[in-house]
């Protein structure tokens, strides 16, 4: 299989002529922690203040949110980030969405999703879940979903920049590196290999 250009540089390639758009496309890996940990805490705290939902119900919906994120991660990565572009415009869109990460996999500023993209997506998911869940359950489920997303972002950064000692993390990193350097049509899970096993895309 022919391989595309891959840079091992930790530096960023410029994607936009606009300085504003360029700045919005980059982020330090710690930024999502400062944004989303307070959001997770807010929903869990407010949920208890407003609804006093039993602990086991909160825990169940929280875990369900984490699990659904792992499925969303797989689906987005496989079918959105790896869509086959047709035409120059769609090639450009694909490069901005995900192609740049495969060409520059060690770019330290483009390993977690910038808030300019993740916050609008979080709002969309929040209102979507709000159509399906009662408010009491939403305030447990949504922070679980966001926790799953945050785990994904931190795992993704770690896969590219940390040397793990634990066998579990070594295997997870190997799973992701094979996606990058062997076959990018397999192994779409980053924070988990669960859905690759379910859908036989290992």
ZADO-1210 file (C-alpha; in nm, 4 decimals, padded with zeros to 6 digits):
<atoms>
<atom x="00.0000" y="00.0000" z="00.0000" code="UNK" pos="1"/>
<atom x="00.1461" y="00.3382" z="-00.0996" code="UNK" pos="2"/>
<atom x="00.1996" y="00.5708" z="00.1930" code="UNK" pos="3"/>
<atom x="00.1324" y="00.9423" z="00.1890" code="UNK" pos="4"/>
<atom x="00.3712" y="01.2047" z="00.3214" code="UNK" pos="5"/>
<atom x="00.4173" y="01.1810" z="00.6987" code="UNK" pos="6"/>
<atom x="00.6192" y="01.4302" z="00.9014" code="UNK" pos="7"/>
<atom x="00.7711" y="01.3444" z="01.2390" code="UNK" pos="8"/>
<atom x="00.8037" y="01.7104" z="01.3350" code="UNK" pos="9"/>
<atom x="00.6315" y="01.8340" z="01.6523" code="UNK" pos="10"/>
<atom x="00.5781" y="02.1707" z="01.4842" code="UNK" pos="11"/>
<atom x="00.2583" y="02.2878" z="01.3170" code="UNK" pos="12"/>
<atom x="00.2064" y="02.3344" z="00.9452" code="UNK" pos="13"/>
<atom x="00.0085" y="02.6439" z="00.8519" code="UNK" pos="14"/>
<atom x="-00.3450" y="02.5616" z="00.7343" code="UNK" pos="15"/>
<atom x="-00.5091" y="02.9034" z="00.6914" code="UNK" pos="16"/>
<atom x="-00.4056" y="03.2370" z="00.5468" code="UNK" pos="17"/>
<atom x="-00.6113" y="03.4117" z="00.8141" code="UNK" pos="18"/>
<atom x="-00.4181" y="03.4533" z="01.1399" code="UNK" pos="19"/>
<atom x="-00.7447" y="03.4269" z="01.3347" code="UNK" pos="20"/>
<atom x="-00.8485" y="03.0975" z="01.1754" code="UNK" pos="21"/>
<atom x="-00.4962" y="02.9644" z="01.2137" code="UNK" pos="22"/>
<atom x="-00.4932" y="03.0463" z="01.5856" code="UNK" pos="23"/>
<atom x="-00.8341" y="02.8816" z="01.6313" code="UNK" pos="24"/>
<atom x="-00.7019" y="02.5592" z="01.4767" code="UNK" pos="25"/>
<atom x="-00.4328" y="02.5093" z="01.7435" code="UNK" pos="26"/>
<atom x="-00.4551" y="02.4403" z="02.1143" code="UNK" pos="27"/>
<atom x="-00.2342" y="02.3249" z="02.4008" code="UNK" pos="28"/>
<atom x="-00.3371" y="01.9775" z="02.5129" code="UNK" pos="29"/>
<atom x="-00.4280" y="02.0996" z="02.8632" code="UNK" pos="30"/>
<atom x="-00.6918" y="02.3512" z="02.7476" code="UNK" pos="31"/>
<atom x="-00.9802" y="02.0984" z="02.7252" code="UNK" pos="32"/>
<atom x="-00.9160" y="02.0055" z="03.0894" code="UNK" pos="33"/>
<atom x="-00.9677" y="02.3659" z="03.2026" code="UNK" pos="34"/>
<atom x="-01.2839" y="02.3975" z="02.9931" code="UNK" pos="35"/>
<atom x="-01.4590" y="02.0652" z="03.0409" code="UNK" pos="36"/>
<atom x="-01.3814" y="01.9606" z="03.3989" code="UNK" pos="37"/>
<atom x="-01.5802" y="02.2618" z="03.5309" code="UNK" pos="38"/>
<atom x="-01.8613" y="02.1785" z="03.2854" code="UNK" pos="39"/>
<atom x="-01.8714" y="01.8179" z="03.4090" code="UNK" pos="40"/>
<atom x="-01.8739" y="01.9357" z="03.7708" code="UNK" pos="41"/>
<atom x="-02.1430" y="02.1955" z="03.7007" code="UNK" pos="42"/>
<atom x="-02.3874" y="01.9463" z="03.5492" code="UNK" pos="43"/>
<atom x="-02.3358" y="01.6870" z="03.8217" code="UNK" pos="44"/>
<atom x="-02.3690" y="01.9473" z="04.0983" code="UNK" pos="45"/>
<atom x="-02.6684" y="02.1235" z="03.9458" code="UNK" pos="46"/>
<atom x="-02.8323" y="01.7902" z="03.8756" code="UNK" pos="47"/>
<atom x="-02.8175" y="01.7030" z="04.2432" code="UNK" pos="48"/>
<atom x="-02.9412" y="02.0471" z="04.3494" code="UNK" pos="49"/>
<atom x="-03.2349" y="02.0431" z="04.1091" code="UNK" pos="50"/>
<atom x="-03.3384" y="01.6795" z="04.1020" code="UNK" pos="51"/>
<atom x="-03.1671" y="01.4926" z="04.3887" code="UNK" pos="52"/>
<atom x="-03.1382" y="01.1917" z="04.1575" code="UNK" pos="53"/>
<atom x="-03.0420" y="00.8697" z="04.3404" code="UNK" pos="54"/>
<atom x="-02.6692" y="00.7918" z="04.3286" code="UNK" pos="55"/>
<atom x="-02.7037" y="00.4655" z="04.1366" code="UNK" pos="56"/>
<atom x="-02.9208" y="00.6329" z="03.8736" code="UNK" pos="57"/>
<atom x="-02.6657" y="00.9114" z="03.8292" code="UNK" pos="58"/>
<atom x="-02.3845" y="00.6571" z="03.8074" code="UNK" pos="59"/>
<atom x="-02.5732" y="00.4434" z="03.5544" code="UNK" pos="60"/>
<atom x="-02.6485" y="00.7340" z="03.3233" code="UNK" pos="61"/>
<atom x="-02.2968" y="00.8738" z="03.3658" code="UNK" pos="62"/>
<atom x="-02.1412" y="00.5399" z="03.2621" code="UNK" pos="63"/>
<atom x="-02.3890" y="00.5161" z="02.9740" code="UNK" pos="64"/>
<atom x="-02.2728" y="00.8606" z="02.8604" code="UNK" pos="65"/>
<atom x="-01.9081" y="00.7505" z="02.8662" code="UNK" pos="66"/>
<atom x="-01.9973" y="00.4371" z="02.6698" code="UNK" pos="67"/>
<atom x="-02.1952" y="00.6313" z="02.4104" code="UNK" pos="68"/>
<atom x="-01.9038" y="00.8702" z="02.3668" code="UNK" pos="69"/>
<atom x="-01.6766" y="00.5744" z="02.2853" code="UNK" pos="70"/>
<atom x="-01.9212" y="00.4729" z="02.0112" code="UNK" pos="71"/>
<atom x="-01.9454" y="00.8339" z="01.8867" code="UNK" pos="72"/>
<atom x="-01.5648" y="00.8521" z="01.8819" code="UNK" pos="73"/>
<atom x="-01.5499" y="00.5415" z="01.6640" code="UNK" pos="74"/>
<atom x="-01.8273" y="00.6522" z="01.4269" code="UNK" pos="75"/>
<atom x="-01.6920" y="01.0070" z="01.3870" code="UNK" pos="76"/>
<atom x="-01.3387" y="00.8836" z="01.3284" code="UNK" pos="77"/>
<atom x="-01.4366" y="00.6132" z="01.0821" code="UNK" pos="78"/>
<atom x="-01.7136" y="00.7794" z="00.8817" code="UNK" pos="79"/>
<atom x="-01.6566" y="01.1553" z="00.9217" code="UNK" pos="80"/>
<atom x="-01.2826" y="01.2020" z="00.9665" code="UNK" pos="81"/>
<atom x="-01.1991" y="00.9293" z="00.7130" code="UNK" pos="82"/>
<atom x="-01.4568" y="01.0041" z="00.4458" code="UNK" pos="83"/>
<atom x="-01.3260" y="00.9768" z="00.0896" code="UNK" pos="84"/>
<atom x="-01.3020" y="01.3296" z="-00.0531" code="UNK" pos="85"/>
<atom x="-01.4042" y="01.3991" z="-00.4127" code="UNK" pos="86"/>
<atom x="-01.2875" y="01.7208" z="-00.5728" code="UNK" pos="87"/>
<atom x="-01.0468" y="01.9910" z="-00.4591" code="UNK" pos="88"/>
<atom x="-01.2886" y="02.1531" z="-00.2145" code="UNK" pos="89"/>
<atom x="-01.3667" y="01.8290" z="-00.0321" code="UNK" pos="90"/>
<atom x="-00.9977" y="01.7365" z="-00.0289" code="UNK" pos="91"/>
<atom x="-00.9334" y="02.0665" z="00.1452" code="UNK" pos="92"/>
<atom x="-01.2157" y="02.0037" z="00.3939" code="UNK" pos="93"/>
<atom x="-01.0817" y="01.6551" z="00.4625" code="UNK" pos="94"/>
<atom x="-00.7313" y="01.7901" z="00.5196" code="UNK" pos="95"/>
<atom x="-00.8598" y="02.0474" z="00.7700" code="UNK" pos="96"/>
<atom x="-01.0781" y="01.7926" z="00.9514" code="UNK" pos="97"/>
<atom x="-00.8279" y="01.5111" z="00.9842" code="UNK" pos="98"/>
<atom x="-00.5815" y="01.4836" z="00.6971" code="UNK" pos="99"/>
<atom x="-00.3438" y="01.7289" z="00.8608" code="UNK" pos="100"/>
<atom x="-00.3223" y="01.4997" z="01.1633" code="UNK" pos="101"/>
<atom x="-00.2220" y="01.2033" z="00.9495" code="UNK" pos="102"/>
<atom x="00.0386" y="01.4094" z="00.7638" code="UNK" pos="103"/>
<atom x="00.1707" y="01.5666" z="01.0864" code="UNK" pos="104"/>
<atom x="00.0809" y="01.3121" z="01.3571" code="UNK" pos="105"/>
<atom x="00.3181" y="01.4531" z="01.6194" code="UNK" pos="106"/>
<atom x="00.2113" y="01.8165" z="01.5876" code="UNK" pos="107"/>
<atom x="00.1726" y="01.9102" z="01.9551" code="UNK" pos="108"/>
<atom x="-00.0874" y="02.1819" z="01.8864" code="UNK" pos="109"/>
<atom x="-00.3275" y="01.9680" z="01.6827" code="UNK" pos="110"/>
<atom x="-00.3661" y="01.6516" z="01.8890" code="UNK" pos="111"/>
<atom x="-00.6706" y="01.7595" z="02.0874" code="UNK" pos="112"/>
<atom x="-00.9790" y="01.9177" z="01.9374" code="UNK" pos="113"/>
<atom x="-00.9681" y="02.2992" z="01.9624" code="UNK" pos="114"/>
<atom x="-01.2539" y="02.4605" z="02.1575" code="UNK" pos="115"/>
<atom x="-01.3584" y="02.6396" z="01.8374" code="UNK" pos="116"/>
<atom x="-01.4746" y="02.2961" z="01.7158" code="UNK" pos="117"/>
<atom x="-01.5458" y="02.1007" z="02.0347" code="UNK" pos="118"/>
<atom x="-01.7687" y="02.3577" z="02.2085" code="UNK" pos="119"/>
<atom x="-02.0186" y="02.3919" z="01.9183" code="UNK" pos="120"/>
<atom x="-02.0279" y="02.0109" z="01.8929" code="UNK" pos="121"/>
<atom x="-02.0891" y="01.9838" z="02.2673" code="UNK" pos="122"/>
<atom x="-02.3831" y="02.2249" z="02.2392" code="UNK" pos="123"/>
<atom x="-02.5317" y="02.0248" z="01.9498" code="UNK" pos="124"/>
<atom x="-02.4991" y="01.6969" z="02.1418" code="UNK" pos="125"/>
<atom x="-02.6452" y="01.8555" z="02.4571" code="UNK" pos="126"/>
<atom x="-02.9615" y="01.9684" z="02.2793" code="UNK" pos="127"/>
<atom x="-02.9880" y="01.6376" z="02.0936" code="UNK" pos="128"/>
<atom x="-02.9690" y="01.4417" z="02.4179" code="UNK" pos="129"/>
<atom x="-03.2155" y="01.6877" z="02.5706" code="UNK" pos="130"/>
<atom x="-03.4721" y="01.5736" z="02.3159" code="UNK" pos="131"/>
<atom x="-03.4297" y="01.2130" z="02.4247" code="UNK" pos="132"/>
<atom x="-03.3768" y="01.2310" z="02.8009" code="UNK" pos="133"/>
<atom x="-03.5530" y="01.3843" z="03.0977" code="UNK" pos="134"/>
<atom x="-03.3646" y="01.6782" z="03.2552" code="UNK" pos="135"/>
<atom x="-03.2725" y="01.4684" z="03.5606" code="UNK" pos="136"/>
<atom x="-03.1175" y="01.1991" z="03.3435" code="UNK" pos="137"/>
<atom x="-02.9584" y="01.4505" z="03.1053" code="UNK" pos="138"/>
<atom x="-02.7652" y="01.6092" z="03.3940" code="UNK" pos="139"/>
<atom x="-02.6041" y="01.2709" z="03.4640" code="UNK" pos="140"/>
<atom x="-02.5686" y="01.1438" z="03.1075" code="UNK" pos="141"/>
<atom x="-02.4185" y="01.4555" z="02.9467" code="UNK" pos="142"/>
<atom x="-02.1257" y="01.4904" z="03.1898" code="UNK" pos="143"/>
<atom x="-02.0518" y="01.1217" z="03.1301" code="UNK" pos="144"/>
<atom x="-02.0442" y="01.1854" z="02.7560" code="UNK" pos="145"/>
<atom x="-01.8141" y="01.4855" z="02.8066" code="UNK" pos="146"/>
<atom x="-01.5906" y="01.2807" z="03.0376" code="UNK" pos="147"/>
<atom x="-01.5576" y="01.0223" z="02.7600" code="UNK" pos="148"/>
<atom x="-01.4627" y="01.2983" z="02.5176" code="UNK" pos="149"/>
<atom x="-01.2069" y="01.4400" z="02.7602" code="UNK" pos="150"/>
<atom x="-01.0546" y="01.0944" z="02.8120" code="UNK" pos="151"/>
<atom x="-01.0317" y="01.0589" z="02.4330" code="UNK" pos="152"/>
<atom x="-00.8499" y="01.3917" z="02.3948" code="UNK" pos="153"/>
<atom x="-00.6000" y="01.3136" z="02.6716" code="UNK" pos="154"/>
<atom x="-00.5460" y="00.9584" z="02.5452" code="UNK" pos="155"/>
<atom x="-00.4881" y="01.0850" z="02.1939" code="UNK" pos="156"/>
<atom x="-00.2211" y="01.3287" z="02.3067" code="UNK" pos="157"/>
<atom x="-00.0579" y="01.0605" z="02.5216" code="UNK" pos="158"/>
<atom x="-00.0547" y="00.8062" z="02.2374" code="UNK" pos="159"/>
<atom x="00.1687" y="01.0392" z="02.0383" code="UNK" pos="160"/>
<atom x="00.3932" y="01.1794" z="02.3101" code="UNK" pos="161"/>
<atom x="00.4199" y="00.9482" z="02.6118" code="UNK" pos="162"/>
<atom x="00.6243" y="00.6330" z="02.6615" code="UNK" pos="163"/>
<atom x="00.4049" y="00.4001" z="02.8612" code="UNK" pos="164"/>
<atom x="00.5230" y="00.1367" z="03.1087" code="UNK" pos="165"/>
<atom x="00.1865" y="-00.0349" z="03.1577" code="UNK" pos="166"/>
<atom x="00.1111" y="-00.3174" z="02.9160" code="UNK" pos="167"/>
<atom x="-00.2490" y="-00.1971" z="02.8774" code="UNK" pos="168"/>
<atom x="-00.1391" y="00.1482" z="02.7612" code="UNK" pos="169"/>
<atom x="00.1362" y="00.0038" z="02.5430" code="UNK" pos="170"/>
<atom x="-00.1207" y="-00.2087" z="02.3597" code="UNK" pos="171"/>
<atom x="-00.3592" y="00.0848" z="02.3208" code="UNK" pos="172"/>
<atom x="-00.0782" y="00.3000" z="02.1819" code="UNK" pos="173"/>
<atom x="00.0251" y="00.0217" z="01.9436" code="UNK" pos="174"/>
<atom x="-00.3370" y="00.0006" z="01.8231" code="UNK" pos="175"/>
<atom x="-00.3363" y="00.3705" z="01.7363" code="UNK" pos="176"/>
<atom x="00.0126" y="00.3727" z="01.5838" code="UNK" pos="177"/>
<atom x="-00.0861" y="00.0894" z="01.3503" code="UNK" pos="178"/>
<atom x="-00.3778" y="00.3065" z="01.2373" code="UNK" pos="179"/>
<atom x="-00.1315" y="00.5838" z="01.1536" code="UNK" pos="180"/>
<atom x="00.1628" y="00.3948" z="01.0123" code="UNK" pos="181"/>
<atom x="00.0243" y="00.0682" z="00.8743" code="UNK" pos="182"/>
<atom x="-00.3384" y="00.0984" z="00.7609" code="UNK" pos="183"/>
<atom x="-00.5597" y="00.4018" z="00.8284" code="UNK" pos="184"/>
<atom x="-00.8670" y="00.2048" z="00.7192" code="UNK" pos="185"/>
<atom x="-00.8530" y="00.0022" z="01.0407" code="UNK" pos="186"/>
<atom x="-00.8316" y="00.0586" z="01.4175" code="UNK" pos="187"/>
<atom x="-01.0463" y="00.3702" z="01.4506" code="UNK" pos="188"/>
<atom x="-01.0786" y="00.3565" z="01.8286" code="UNK" pos="189"/>
<atom x="-00.8384" y="00.5790" z="02.0201" code="UNK" pos="190"/>
<atom x="-00.9466" y="00.5685" z="02.3834" code="UNK" pos="191"/>
<atom x="-01.0830" y="00.2142" z="02.3466" code="UNK" pos="192"/>
<atom x="-01.0534" y="-00.0846" z="02.1124" code="UNK" pos="193"/>
<atom x="-01.4072" y="-00.2014" z="02.2004" code="UNK" pos="194"/>
<atom x="-01.5883" y="-00.0908" z="01.8847" code="UNK" pos="195"/>
<atom x="-01.3066" y="-00.2064" z="01.6556" code="UNK" pos="196"/>
<atom x="-01.3651" y="-00.5522" z="01.8024" code="UNK" pos="197"/>
<atom x="-01.7441" y="-00.5224" z="01.7711" code="UNK" pos="198"/>
<atom x="-01.7306" y="-00.4027" z="01.4087" code="UNK" pos="199"/>
<atom x="-01.4247" y="-00.6136" z="01.3167" code="UNK" pos="200"/>
<atom x="-01.2088" y="-00.3248" z="01.2059" code="UNK" pos="201"/>
<atom x="-00.8952" y="-00.4334" z="01.3917" code="UNK" pos="202"/>
</atoms>
